[in-house]
């Protein structure tokens, strides 16, 4: 709720008005993101973005007082899980499977899922 009357990006916001941040739209801002409507994770190789709410072009956990309370737990849990999987197994593509099958394509909705399940060969590493 706004505490005083103000103007934001040319829009008049009266005192006591409720405003909402459209995070869905922020993540798809064409002026900020190249190929904004595509699932293209390589964009983060060329652009450094802090996912903890300091860079406003990407807010996966929200920001400020209303940021997700479990953000640090979630980040550390995923980091630990991925590092354990990478350490414990050798990973490779399925032999003979066309490389086009490994392209990631998103489906639109509340949650983005890849259209084709990712299939890989996973072999436990030996203790040697």
N, C-alpha and C positions, 0 to 999 in steps of 0.2 A: 504494500500500500504506500502510495506517495505521501510524504510528510508535508510537502508544499507544492504549489503550482509551479510547473516548469515546462520547458520545451526540449524534446529529445528528437534529434534528427529532423527538425521541422514540424514535429507533431506536438500539439498542445496536450499536456497531461495535467488535469486539475488535481487539486489537493484531495487526498483520501481515495484516489483512483487505484484500482487493482490492475497491475500490469503483469504479463506473463512473458517469459523469454521463450521464443520458438526455437528450441535447440535443433529440431529436425531441419529447419530452414538454414540455420547457421552452418550446419555440417554440409550443406549443399550450395553454399554461396559461390557462384561462378566467379566473382571478383577475387576470391581468396584461393579457391581450389581449382586446379586444372582437372578437367574431366570430372566435374563435381558429382554427376549422377551415376558414376560407375564405381563398382567395387575394384579399387586399384590401390592396393596397399603400398606399392612402390613409391607413392607420393611422399611417404614419410622418410624415404631415403634421401630426398633432396630438400626437404623442409623440416626443420627441427621444431617440434610442437610439444609442449608440456601438457600431459593429460590430466594434471592435478588441479586444473581450474585457473591457471594463471594466463594462459593463452586463450583468448575468447573465440578463436576460429574453430576450436574443438573443445567441447565440454562433456565428455562421456560420463563424468560423475557429478555434474553440476558445478557450482562455484559459490564461494562466500559462505555465509551462515547456513545456507540450505544445501550445502554440498553433501554428498553421500557419506554417512558416518563410517561405512565399511570400505571406503576407497582403499586405504592402505592395506587392510586385510585382504581384499580382493586382488590387488596388484601383487602382493607378496605370495599369495597362494598360487596364482597363475605362474609366477616366476619360478617358484619351487617345483610345481608340477612339470612344467616344460623342461627345466634343467634336469630333473630326475629321469624323464623319458629320454632325453637326448643322451644322457650319460649311460643309461642302462641298456640301450638298444642300438643296433645298426639299422639305418633306414635306407630304403631304396625304392625306386619306382617298380611297378609290376612289369615283369619282362613281357615284351610283345604288345603292351597296351599303347595305343596311339597317343602321342604327346598332346593332342588337342583335348583329350579327356581330362588333362590336368589343369586346364584353364579354369579359373574361378569366375563364375558369373553369379551376380546376386539376384535375389528375388525380392521384390518390394513388399513391404508390410510393416507391422509393428516391430518385428524382429527380422533381420536379414539372414537368410539361409543360403548356402551355396546350392545351386540347382542339382549338380551331380555330386554324390558323395565321393570324397577323396579316398582313393584306395592306394595303399603302399604296402611294401613287404617289410615286416618288422622282425628282426632276428635278435634274440637276447645275446648280449656280449658275454664272453667267457671271462672268468676271473683272472686269466693270465694277462 
